[in-house]
Amino acid sequence: MIEQIADIRSGRTTFEKNPNHPTIFQELLENSNIPGSEKSDDRLGDEALVVISAGLSTTAAALTTSTFYLSFNSSMHQKLLSEFRDNSIICPSGNLDPSKLNRSTLENLPYLSGIVHEGIRLSGGGVGVRLTRIAPDQDLVYKDWIIPRGSAVGMSQLDILLSKEIFGEDVMEFRPERWEGARGKELEKKGWVPFGRGSRMCLGMKYVYDFSTS
C-alpha cells in the first residue's frame, strides 16, 4: 500500500490523472491546506487501509449476513417481496421498477430497513474496535464510579449490539421486525451504535445503508 502511495506521489502510477475525478490521494497530496507532516507515505498508507476496511469489508459483511438469512427463510423473503409489491417497486410483470430504486423510496420501507439493521448488527457493526473518548475538563460519574478528567474511556460496539439487556433473549436471531414501531425507536436510541455516536461517528454510515438497500 505504501509503495502505491509513493508511486502516486512520484507520478509513476499507471492510472491516468483525470482532472474531473481525482483520486482521494491526488486530492490529499495536492491540497496545500494540509501540513506536509500529515501527508507522509506512512500516514497516507494508514488512511488507505481505513478506507478499504471501512468502506468494503463492513458493507460486504452486512450484505452477506442479510442475504444468508433471506436465502434460508422463505417467509422472510416473501414478506420483503410483499413490501416491494405494496409500494409498487415490483411491477405487475414481476420486474423491478428502476424509477423506484432510489434512497428516498427504499429507506422508507420499514421491513427492508429492519433487514439492513439486522444485517449490520449481526455482522459486527460498522466499527469493530473499541473507540476511546476523553473528557478533558471534568470528572465523569457512571453509577458508583467517578472517572477522573483526562482518562480515556471506550466502549465495544459488539457488546452493545449483542446485549440481551437491550435486545432481549432473542438477540442472536435475525429479526427485522424488532426495528418496527415504538420498540424500534427505543432500540435506535439505546442500542444502535455500529458506527459510533456523536460528532466523530463513522462518515461511511450512509454508504453502508445505500449499498445494503440497492
Contacts in CASP RR format, 6 or more apart in sequence:
PFRMAT RR
TARGET T0000
AUTHOR 0000-0000-0000
METHOD contacts of the structure
MODEL  1
MIEQIADIRSGRTTFEKNPNHPTIFQELLENSNIPGSEKSDDRLGDEALV
VISAGLSTTAAALTTSTFYLSFNSSMHQKLLSEFRDNSIICPSGNLDPSK
LNRSTLENLPYLSGIVHEGIRLSGGGVGVRLTRIAPDQDLVYKDWIIPRG
SAVGMSQLDILLSKEIFGEDVMEFRPERWEGARGKELEKKGWVPFGRGSR
MCLGMKYVYDFSTS
1 45 0 8 1.000
1 48 0 8 1.000
1 49 0 8 1.000
2 41 0 8 1.000
2 42 0 8 1.000
2 45 0 8 1.000
4 13 0 8 1.000
4 48 0 8 1.000
5 25 0 8 1.000
5 41 0 8 1.000
5 44 0 8 1.000
5 45 0 8 1.000
5 48 0 8 1.000
6 12 0 8 1.000
6 41 0 8 1.000
7 13 0 8 1.000
8 23 0 8 1.000
8 25 0 8 1.000
8 26 0 8 1.000
8 29 0 8 1.000
9 29 0 8 1.000
9 41 0 8 1.000
15 23 0 8 1.000
17 26 0 8 1.000
22 30 0 8 1.000
24 47 0 8 1.000
24 51 0 8 1.000
25 44 0 8 1.000
25 48 0 8 1.000
28 34 0 8 1.000
28 39 0 8 1.000
28 44 0 8 1.000
28 47 0 8 1.000
29 39 0 8 1.000
29 44 0 8 1.000
54 126 0 8 1.000
54 127 0 8 1.000
54 202 0 8 1.000
54 204 0 8 1.000
55 204 0 8 1.000
55 207 0 8 1.000
55 208 0 8 1.000
58 120 0 8 1.000
58 123 0 8 1.000
58 125 0 8 1.000
58 126 0 8 1.000
58 208 0 8 1.000
59 207 0 8 1.000
59 208 0 8 1.000
59 211 0 8 1.000
59 212 0 8 1.000
61 123 0 8 1.000
61 124 0 8 1.000
61 125 0 8 1.000
62 116 0 8 1.000
62 119 0 8 1.000
62 120 0 8 1.000
62 123 0 8 1.000
62 125 0 8 1.000
62 126 0 8 1.000
62 208 0 8 1.000
62 212 0 8 1.000
63 119 0 8 1.000
63 211 0 8 1.000
63 212 0 8 1.000
64 123 0 8 1.000
65 118 0 8 1.000
65 119 0 8 1.000
65 122 0 8 1.000
65 123 0 8 1.000
65 174 0 8 1.000
66 115 0 8 1.000
66 116 0 8 1.000
66 118 0 8 1.000
66 119 0 8 1.000
66 212 0 8 1.000
69 76 0 8 1.000
69 118 0 8 1.000
69 119 0 8 1.000
69 174 0 8 1.000
70 76 0 8 1.000
70 77 0 8 1.000
70 80 0 8 1.000
70 115 0 8 1.000
71 77 0 8 1.000
73 174 0 8 1.000
76 115 0 8 1.000
76 174 0 8 1.000
76 176 0 8 1.000
79 111 0 8 1.000
80 111 0 8 1.000
80 112 0 8 1.000
80 115 0 8 1.000
81 90 0 8 1.000
83 109 0 8 1.000
83 110 0 8 1.000
83 111 0 8 1.000
83 112 0 8 1.000
84 90 0 8 1.000
84 96 0 8 1.000
84 109 0 8 1.000
87 100 0 8 1.000
87 105 0 8 1.000
87 109 0 8 1.000
88 97 0 8 1.000
88 100 0 8 1.000
89 96 0 8 1.000
89 97 0 8 1.000
89 100 0 8 1.000
89 101 0 8 1.000
89 105 0 8 1.000
90 96 0 8 1.000
90 97 0 8 1.000
91 97 0 8 1.000
100 106 0 8 1.000
101 214 0 8 1.000
103 209 0 8 1.000
103 210 0 8 1.000
103 213 0 8 1.000
106 112 0 8 1.000
106 213 0 8 1.000
106 214 0 8 1.000
107 113 0 8 1.000
107 209 0 8 1.000
107 213 0 8 1.000
110 179 0 8 1.000
110 180 0 8 1.000
110 181 0 8 1.000
111 176 0 8 1.000
111 177 0 8 1.000
111 180 0 8 1.000
112 213 0 8 1.000
113 176 0 8 1.000
113 179 0 8 1.000
113 213 0 8 1.000
114 176 0 8 1.000
114 177 0 8 1.000
114 178 0 8 1.000
114 179 0 8 1.000
114 180 0 8 1.000
115 176 0 8 1.000
116 209 0 8 1.000
116 212 0 8 1.000
116 213 0 8 1.000
117 176 0 8 1.000
117 179 0 8 1.000
117 192 0 8 1.000
118 174 0 8 1.000
118 175 0 8 1.000
118 176 0 8 1.000
118 178 0 8 1.000
118 179 0 8 1.000
119 174 0 8 1.000
119 212 0 8 1.000
120 126 0 8 1.000
120 194 0 8 1.000
120 208 0 8 1.000
120 212 0 8 1.000
121 161 0 8 1.000
121 162 0 8 1.000
121 194 0 8 1.000
122 161 0 8 1.000
122 172 0 8 1.000
122 174 0 8 1.000
124 157 0 8 1.000
124 158 0 8 1.000
124 161 0 8 1.000
124 194 0 8 1.000
125 157 0 8 1.000
125 158 0 8 1.000
125 161 0 8 1.000
125 194 0 8 1.000
125 195 0 8 1.000
126 157 0 8 1.000
126 194 0 8 1.000
126 195 0 8 1.000
126 202 0 8 1.000
126 208 0 8 1.000
127 157 0 8 1.000
127 194 0 8 1.000
127 195 0 8 1.000
127 196 0 8 1.000
127 202 0 8 1.000
128 156 0 8 1.000
128 157 0 8 1.000
128 158 0 8 1.000
130 154 0 8 1.000
130 155 0 8 1.000
130 156 0 8 1.000
131 154 0 8 1.000
131 155 0 8 1.000
131 157 0 8 1.000
131 196 0 8 1.000
131 200 0 8 1.000
132 152 0 8 1.000
132 153 0 8 1.000
132 154 0 8 1.000
133 152 0 8 1.000
133 153 0 8 1.000
133 154 0 8 1.000
134 150 0 8 1.000
134 151 0 8 1.000
134 152 0 8 1.000
134 153 0 8 1.000
135 147 0 8 1.000
135 149 0 8 1.000
135 150 0 8 1.000
135 151 0 8 1.000
135 153 0 8 1.000
136 149 0 8 1.000
136 150 0 8 1.000
137 149 0 8 1.000
138 149 0 8 1.000
139 146 0 8 1.000
139 147 0 8 1.000
139 148 0 8 1.000
139 149 0 8 1.000
140 146 0 8 1.000
140 147 0 8 1.000
140 149 0 8 1.000
140 151 0 8 1.000
140 153 0 8 1.000
141 147 0 8 1.000
147 153 0 8 1.000
155 193 0 8 1.000
157 193 0 8 1.000
157 194 0 8 1.000
157 196 0 8 1.000
160 166 0 8 1.000
160 191 0 8 1.000
160 193 0 8 1.000
161 167 0 8 1.000
161 191 0 8 1.000
161 193 0 8 1.000
161 194 0 8 1.000
162 171 0 8 1.000
162 172 0 8 1.000
163 171 0 8 1.000
163 191 0 8 1.000
164 171 0 8 1.000
166 187 0 8 1.000
166 190 0 8 1.000
166 191 0 8 1.000
167 178 0 8 1.000
167 187 0 8 1.000
167 191 0 8 1.000
170 178 0 8 1.000
178 184 0 8 1.000
178 187 0 8 1.000
179 187 0 8 1.000
179 188 0 8 1.000
195 201 0 8 1.000
195 202 0 8 1.000
195 204 0 8 1.000
195 205 0 8 1.000
195 208 0 8 1.000
196 202 0 8 1.000
END
